[in-house]
Amino acid sequence: MEEDVSRNRSGPIHVMLRLPLLIILTGTTTINNGVYGQIYEKLPAFLK
């Protein structure tokens, strides 16, 4: 994981770009607990 971060300097940039999308997704899925659970499990994948 650390190696990937050091290799891809654009990593943090992609995370910042995804933050607004994640906020919108989490806000929308908060209504749907089932969908929220699925996205919550995918969050670690985005962080990686």
C-alpha positions as CSV (number, residue, x, y, z in Angstrom):
1,M,0.0,0.0,0.0
2,E,2.8,2.4,0.9
3,E,4.7,1.6,-2.2
4,D,1.6,2.3,-4.4
5,V,1.2,5.7,-2.7
6,S,4.9,6.6,-3.3
7,R,4.7,5.4,-6.9
8,N,1.6,7.3,-7.8
9,R,1.9,10.9,-6.7
10,S,-1.5,11.5,-8.3
11,G,-3.0,9.2,-5.7
12,P,-3.9,12.0,-3.2
13,I,-5.3,14.0,-6.1
14,H,-7.6,11.2,-7.2
15,V,-8.7,10.8,-3.5
16,M,-9.5,14.5,-3.3
17,L,-11.5,14.3,-6.6
18,R,-13.3,11.3,-5.3
19,L,-14.2,12.8,-1.9
20,P,-17.1,15.0,-3.2
21,L,-18.4,11.9,-5.1
22,L,-18.1,9.8,-2.0
23,I,-19.9,12.5,0.1
24,I,-22.7,12.6,-2.5
25,L,-22.9,8.8,-2.6
26,T,-22.8,8.4,1.2
27,G,-25.4,11.1,1.5
28,T,-27.7,9.5,-1.0
29,T,-27.2,6.0,0.2
30,T,-27.8,7.0,3.8
31,I,-31.5,6.7,2.9
32,N,-30.8,3.2,1.6
33,N,-29.0,1.3,4.4
34,G,-28.5,-1.8,2.3
35,V,-26.7,0.2,-0.5
36,Y,-24.8,2.2,2.1
37,G,-23.4,-1.0,3.5
38,Q,-22.2,-2.1,0.1
39,I,-20.5,1.2,-0.6
40,Y,-19.0,1.2,3.0
41,E,-17.3,-2.1,2.2
42,K,-15.9,-0.6,-1.1
43,L,-14.5,2.5,0.8
44,P,-11.2,0.7,1.7
45,A,-10.8,-0.1,-2.0
46,F,-10.9,3.6,-2.9
47,L,-8.5,4.5,-0.1
48,K,-6.1,1.9,-1.4
